[in-house]
Amino acid sequence: MSVFETVAVIGGGAWGTALAQASAMAGRATTLVVRTPEQADRINAARTNEAALPGQALLPNVTATSDPSEADVVVLAVPAQATRTLLSGFDPQLLAGRPVVLSAKGLETGTLARQSEILADMAPDAIGFVLSGPSFAADVAAGRPTAVTLAGDDANLTSDLAAALAGPSFRPYAADDRVGVEIAGALKNVYALACGAVDGAQLGASARAALIARGYAEMARMVTAMGGSAHTLTGLAGLGDLTLTCTSVQSRNYQFGMALGAGRRTEDILGSGAKLAEGVATAPVAAALARSLGVDAPLIDAVDAVVAGKADIATVVAGLMSRPLKREA
């Protein structure tokens, strides 16, 4: 029998709902922690979270609640910029010695911190894990085949937790490079904005493919400068997630980038009710992080400029195309 029998997923959005469903498929008694008792009551009565994943029936072993209770495993499924605020409402002792799985993909504005660094700051005795990889919420919740990476510091514990969360269609593969997995997960959203912008500006599939390849190389420079392993990028959390997010209109970041490429401004897109695109907040943070590390990151800088309204996609592409030619390493 697994020592991880109960799972609490905190965050009632599409991704949190999907992860609760995946946990239930793995046979775990799962609570989906949402904002209000009224929201929990609606989900429990309808057996679906219509606001987040319309039409997706929840498994019987998923129960919604607005009152977090103790569980063997805690999964945080809130936006990257909300992680610190969420954790500030928890007694750190409630998470002490407990596996906490971080599923947001982004760097914190102001501090430049990774998600696991925020957890270490707010709940230093929690056992942090990072979940990342090519996965759309709708696919995970519907039980479509999905493979992801679960990274942690203790190899045996990470493998045990991955096995406990694995179901017939959701397959977490254990890894030990938390830094590499986190940086890859955050940066792929920035590159997805760029790829969407290329599409929105109708610059062609060749330009998008070149951007993905150069983005991969840039990501490797960032990961190794942070102390992570470039080898991580050959797996699910690197190439797998980068490919998915940079090529599919299901990606919120790709959709946002398409709007930018078509000439719309960031504030107008946000004002029109666009869904959260983590890369929008991460782009300026990643640019600042690259500068602090002394890493050459022209693509991140370009996305930051477009998101900030300091340049349009045509100007940025012209600048990138005029950079000095170098030998490809």
N, C-alpha and C positions, 0 to 999 in steps of 0.2 A: 504493500500500500504506500502511496505517495505521502510524504510529510506535508505536502502543499495541497490540502483538500479544499480550502476556502480562499476565494479571491475577491477583493474589493477593487472595482474599477472606478476611479474618481474622475468624473467628467461625462456629462450626458449628451455630448455632441455625436456626430457621425462616427468618429474614430473610437471614442469611448464605448459607444454602443456596439460597434463591430468587435472590439476586443473583449467585451463582456460575452458576446455571442461565441467568439472563438474559445474563450475559457470554458463556457458551458459545453461546447462540443467536445472539449477535452475531458469532460466528466466532472468538472469542479463546480461546487456550489458557489454561485457568483452573485454579488450584489453590484448594481450599477448606481453609483452615488450621484444624484442630480441636485439642482439648486434648491428646489422647493418641495414641500410635501404634496402640493397640488400636482406638480409635474410627475412626481413618483406615483401618485394615485392614478393619474391618467395612463401612464405606461403599464402599470400592473393590471388595470381594468381592461385595456385594449390589447394587451400583450404585444404591443409594438410601440416604438418611439417615432411617431409620425413626424414630429418636428425635425428629426435628424435623419432618419432612414425610412421614408414613407413606404409602406407596404411590406416591410420586412418583419415577419413574425418572429418573436423572441422564443427561445427555448424555455421549457418549464423551469429549469434550474437557474434562470436569471430573475432576480427580484430587484426592483428599483426602490431606492430609499433616499431620503435627504439627510439622514443621520448616519454618518460614518461610524462603523463599528469595527471591532478587531477582526482581522482576517490573517490567514497564514501568509498571504502575498498581497501587496498593495500595488496597483497599477495607476500611475498618473497619466491621464489623457486629456490634459488641458493645453491651450496654446502656450508656446514657449515663453511668451512675455508675461504669462499669468502664473507661472510655476512658483515664483518666490511669494507672491501674494497668497496663493493657496496654502503653501507650507507655513506661512506666518500664522495661520489660523489653527494649526495643529500643535498639540503638546509634543515636543520632540521625543519624549519618552514613549509615546504611543507607537513610534516607528523604530525605536531602539531595538537592534538585533533582528529586525524584520526586513525581508527582501522588498525593496521598492523598485519597481520597473518604470523607467522613464521613457515615454513614447513620443514626446514632442521633439520636433526637429528644428532647432533654431538656437541662436546665440542671444544672450540677454543684452538689451539696450543699456548703455551706460557702463556696465561692468565688464562687458565682452565675455561673460562667463558661459561655459557649457552647462547643460542641464545637470550633470552629475556634480559640478562644482557648486551649483545652487543648493542641491540636496545636502552636500557635505557642510555647507555653511549653515543651513537652517535646521538640519537634523543629523548631526555629525555621527550618531551611532547607528543610523540606518545602513542597510547593506544595499548599495546602489547597483542597478543593472540598467543597461541601455538596450532598447528594442528598436531596430531600424531595418529597412529593406524595402524592396519593391512591393507595395501593397496599397490598394485602394480600399476604403472602408466598405463600399458596396460589395466588392468581391469577397472580402473576409467574412462579412456578415452572412452572405448567401452560401458560404461553404465552397466557394470556388478555390481551386488549388493555389496556395500562396506559400512562399518560402521567405523567411526573414532571418535576421541575425540577432541573437541575444548575447550581449557582451557583459562580462563581469570579471572581477579580479580573482576569485577563487574558482579554479577550473572544475572541481568536483561539484560544488554548489551550483555553478552555472549550468552544468550538464543536467543536474537533477531538476532544476527549475525549468529548463528547456523541455525536458521530458514531460514534466507535469502540465505544461501549457500546450503541448503538441496534441493535435487531434487528427482526424482522418484527412483534413484538407489544409490545416494551418500547421506549418512545420518550422519551428524556431531552431536554428543551428547555433550551437554554442561557440563563443569566441572569447578572446581575452583582451582585445585591443579596444578598450572603451573610448580612448581618445580618437583613434582613427574612425571608429563607427560614428561617434558624435559629430566630428567635423565633416565627414562625408554626408551625413544626413542633413546637416545645416546648409552646406554649400550647394548641394544638388538643387535645392529650391531656388537659389540665386541663379544658377545656370538654366533652370527651367524658365525663369522669367525671360532670360536672354533668348532662349530658343523660341518661346512664344512670341517675342517681339520680332524675331526674324520672320516667323510665319505671318504675323500680323502685317508686317511691312512688305510681304510677298517677295522676299529676297531669295527664295528657293530652298529646296531640300539639300543641295550641296553645301550651302552656307550653314545650314543647321547641323549637318554632319561634321563639318569642320569645327564648329563651335563646341560640339560635344567632345570631340577628340582633344581640342586645346583646353577645354574646361577640365577634362580628366587629368591632364598634365599639371594644370594649375592647382587642382585639388591635391594632387600628390605632393606638390611643394608645400602646401599649407599643412597637410597631415604630418609630414616628416619634420617640419619646423616645430610642430607642437609636441613632438616626441612619439607620434603614432607610427604605424608601419604602413609603407606603401603597398605591401602585400594585401592589406585589408581591402584596398580599392579594387582588387581583382574579383571580389566576391559579391554577395548579395547587397551588402550595405553600401558598396561603392558602385561598380559598373552596373549592377542590377537595378538599383534605385535610380541612378543617373539616367539610364536608358529609358526606364518607364516614365519618369517625370518629365523628361525633355522631349518626349515624342507623342504624348497622349493628351487629347483635349479634356480627358477626365481630370487631369491635374489642375488644381486651382491656381497654382503658380503659372502654369503654361497658359491658362485662360487669361490671367491678369496680364501676362506678357504680351499676348495677342492684342489686347486692348491698348497697351502702351505702344506697340508697333504700328497700330492703326492711327496713332496720333492723339489718343486721349491722355489726359493728365491723371496722375496718381490720385489727387484729391477728388476728381470727378468720378473716377472708377469706384473709389471707396464710398463716395456720396450716393452712388446709384444702388448701393446695397450689395455689392460684390461680396462673395464669401471670402473668409479669411485666407490670405495667401502668406504663409510664414516668411517667404523670401523677401517680402516688402520691408519688414522690420529687420531681417537679418542682413540685407545687402549693405547698409551703412556700417553695421557692426563688423561684418566680415572685412570690409575695406579698412576700417580702423585697426582691426586685428592684424591684417596683412602688413600694414605700415609699421605696427609695433614690432613685428617679427622680422621686418626687412625682407619680406617675400614679394617678388614681382608678381602682381595679380591684375593684369590689365583688364581681364574680363569682369572680375568683381568690381573694379573701379568703373568700368563702363556701365554696368547695371546700376550701380549706385548713382551715377550721374543721370541716367534716364529716369530712375524712380524719383529722384529729387527734383526733376524738371530742369536740370542744368544743361541737358543736351537731348537732341532727338536721335532716334535710332539711325537715321541716315548719316548724321555727323559722326556718331560713335563708330559705325562700321567703317566709314572712310578713314577715321583715325587708326583703327585696328589694322586695316589693310595697308596702311602706309608705314607701319612699324618696320624697322630694319629686318631683313631676312637673316635667319640664323640656321645653322645645321640642326636638324631634328634629332634629338638624343633619344 
